[in-house]
Amino acid sequence: MNHPDLPALHDGDPVTPDRIPTALTAGQFVYEDGATQTFESMGSTVYFENGRPTHGEWYLDDNGHFCSFWPPTYRACYELSWVIENDRAVGLRFTGVEDRSTFVGRYREPPIT
């Protein structure tokens, strides 16, 4: 069964701009290197690496991309796509708009079914 607010999802489907806030704030992300990150609905984010927090901001740009800002000057924008396993959204794939680098963040607890 799918979450009532989401259409049927398939692995690799893009996260549409209207769904990005829900996808980001649905739960804590765990990355392949063990770092974690949380996104708050008001645009703040905290990235934990080796137990050390880094505070930043996230937003949608005019093209509907997810972007992050890490003071004092680092900005990056990404296209997001769903990671689906057994008909459940278990995370997001982040692909850099400029460099096309890709990394995966998995929800600590898959919140979207």
C-alpha positions as a Markdown table, in Angstrom:
| # | Residue | x | y | z |
|---|---|---|---|---|
| 1 | Met | 0.0 | 0.0 | 0.0 |
| 2 | Asn | 1.2 | 3.5 | -0.8 |
| 3 | His | 1.2 | 6.5 | 1.4 |
| 4 | Pro | -2.2 | 8.2 | 0.7 |
| 5 | Asp | -0.6 | 11.4 | -0.4 |
| 6 | Leu | 1.8 | 9.7 | -2.9 |
| 7 | Pro | 1.2 | 8.0 | -6.2 |
| 8 | Ala | 2.8 | 4.6 | -6.8 |
| 9 | Leu | 6.5 | 5.1 | -6.8 |
| 10 | His | 9.3 | 3.2 | -8.7 |
| 11 | Asp | 13.0 | 3.1 | -8.0 |
| 12 | Gly | 14.7 | 6.1 | -9.7 |
| 13 | Asp | 11.5 | 8.1 | -10.2 |
| 14 | Pro | 12.2 | 11.8 | -9.7 |
| 15 | Val | 11.0 | 13.5 | -6.6 |
| 16 | Thr | 8.8 | 16.3 | -7.9 |
| 17 | Pro | 9.3 | 19.8 | -6.4 |
| 18 | Asp | 6.0 | 19.7 | -4.6 |
| 19 | Arg | 7.1 | 16.4 | -2.8 |
| 20 | Ile | 10.7 | 17.5 | -1.9 |
| 21 | Pro | 9.8 | 19.0 | 1.5 |
| 22 | Thr | 7.9 | 15.9 | 2.5 |
| 23 | Ala | 10.6 | 13.6 | 1.2 |
| 24 | Leu | 13.4 | 15.5 | 3.0 |
| 25 | Thr | 11.6 | 15.9 | 6.4 |
| 26 | Ala | 10.1 | 12.4 | 6.5 |
| 27 | Gly | 13.0 | 11.1 | 8.7 |
| 28 | Gln | 16.6 | 11.1 | 9.5 |
| 29 | Phe | 19.0 | 10.1 | 6.6 |
| 30 | Val | 21.9 | 7.7 | 7.0 |
| 31 | Tyr | 24.5 | 8.0 | 4.2 |
| 32 | Glu | 26.8 | 5.3 | 2.9 |
| 33 | Asp | 29.8 | 6.6 | 4.9 |
| 34 | Gly | 27.8 | 6.5 | 8.2 |
| 35 | Ala | 27.1 | 10.2 | 8.4 |
| 36 | Thr | 23.5 | 11.3 | 9.2 |
| 37 | Gln | 21.4 | 14.3 | 8.4 |
| 38 | Thr | 18.1 | 15.7 | 9.4 |
| 39 | Phe | 16.1 | 18.3 | 7.5 |
| 40 | Glu | 13.6 | 20.6 | 9.2 |
| 41 | Ser | 10.5 | 21.9 | 7.5 |
| 42 | Met | 11.5 | 25.6 | 8.1 |
| 43 | Gly | 14.7 | 25.1 | 6.0 |
| 44 | Ser | 17.4 | 24.2 | 8.5 |
| 45 | Thr | 19.5 | 21.0 | 8.3 |
| 46 | Val | 22.1 | 19.4 | 10.6 |
| 47 | Tyr | 24.7 | 17.0 | 9.2 |
| 48 | Phe | 26.5 | 14.7 | 11.6 |
| 49 | Glu | 29.8 | 13.2 | 10.7 |
| 50 | Asn | 32.0 | 11.4 | 13.2 |
| 51 | Gly | 29.6 | 12.8 | 16.0 |
| 52 | Arg | 30.3 | 16.4 | 15.0 |
| 53 | Pro | 27.3 | 18.5 | 13.8 |
| 54 | Thr | 27.4 | 21.0 | 10.9 |
| 55 | His | 24.5 | 23.4 | 10.6 |
| 56 | Gly | 23.2 | 24.5 | 7.2 |
| 57 | Glu | 20.1 | 25.5 | 5.3 |
| 58 | Trp | 18.1 | 23.9 | 2.5 |
| 59 | Tyr | 15.7 | 25.4 | -0.1 |
| 60 | Leu | 14.2 | 24.9 | -3.5 |
| 61 | Asp | 15.7 | 27.0 | -6.3 |
| 62 | Asp | 13.7 | 28.5 | -9.2 |
| 63 | Asn | 14.1 | 25.3 | -11.3 |
| 64 | Gly | 12.7 | 23.1 | -8.5 |
| 65 | His | 16.0 | 21.6 | -7.4 |
| 66 | Phe | 16.9 | 20.9 | -3.8 |
| 67 | Cys | 19.8 | 23.1 | -2.8 |
| 68 | Ser | 21.8 | 23.3 | 0.4 |
| 69 | Phe | 23.9 | 26.1 | 1.8 |
| 70 | Trp | 26.7 | 25.6 | 4.3 |
| 71 | Pro | 28.1 | 28.8 | 5.8 |
| 72 | Pro | 30.0 | 30.7 | 5.0 |
| 73 | Thr | 29.9 | 30.1 | 1.2 |
| 74 | Tyr | 29.3 | 26.5 | 0.1 |
| 75 | Arg | 26.2 | 26.0 | -2.0 |
| 76 | Ala | 25.2 | 22.9 | -4.0 |
| 77 | Cys | 22.0 | 21.9 | -5.9 |
| 78 | Tyr | 20.7 | 18.4 | -6.5 |
| 79 | Glu | 18.1 | 16.5 | -8.4 |
| 80 | Leu | 16.4 | 14.0 | -6.1 |
| 81 | Ser | 15.1 | 10.6 | -7.0 |
| 82 | Trp | 13.4 | 7.9 | -4.9 |
| 83 | Val | 15.1 | 4.8 | -3.7 |
| 84 | Ile | 12.4 | 2.2 | -3.7 |
| 85 | Glu | 12.7 | -1.4 | -2.3 |
| 86 | Asn | 9.8 | -3.8 | -1.9 |
| 87 | Asp | 7.3 | -1.1 | -2.8 |
| 88 | Arg | 8.6 | 1.2 | 0.0 |
| 89 | Ala | 10.4 | 4.5 | -0.2 |
| 90 | Val | 13.6 | 3.8 | 1.8 |
| 91 | Gly | 15.6 | 6.8 | 0.8 |
| 92 | Leu | 16.6 | 9.4 | -1.7 |
| 93 | Arg | 19.3 | 9.6 | -4.4 |
| 94 | Phe | 21.0 | 13.0 | -4.6 |
| 95 | Thr | 22.6 | 13.8 | -8.0 |
| 96 | Gly | 24.6 | 17.0 | -8.3 |
| 97 | Val | 23.1 | 19.4 | -10.9 |
| 98 | Glu | 26.6 | 20.7 | -11.9 |
| 99 | Asp | 28.9 | 17.7 | -11.4 |
| 100 | Arg | 26.4 | 14.8 | -11.7 |
| 101 | Ser | 28.0 | 13.1 | -8.6 |
| 102 | Thr | 25.6 | 10.8 | -6.8 |
| 103 | Phe | 25.1 | 9.7 | -3.3 |
| 104 | Val | 22.3 | 7.9 | -1.5 |
| 105 | Gly | 20.6 | 8.8 | 1.8 |
| 106 | Arg | 18.5 | 6.1 | 3.4 |
| 107 | Tyr | 15.8 | 6.8 | 6.0 |
| 108 | Arg | 16.8 | 5.5 | 9.4 |
| 109 | Glu | 13.2 | 4.1 | 9.5 |
| 110 | Pro | 11.4 | 3.9 | 6.2 |
| 111 | Pro | 8.6 | 6.3 | 6.8 |
| 112 | Ile | 6.8 | 6.2 | 3.5 |
| 113 | Thr | 4.9 | 3.1 | 2.3 |
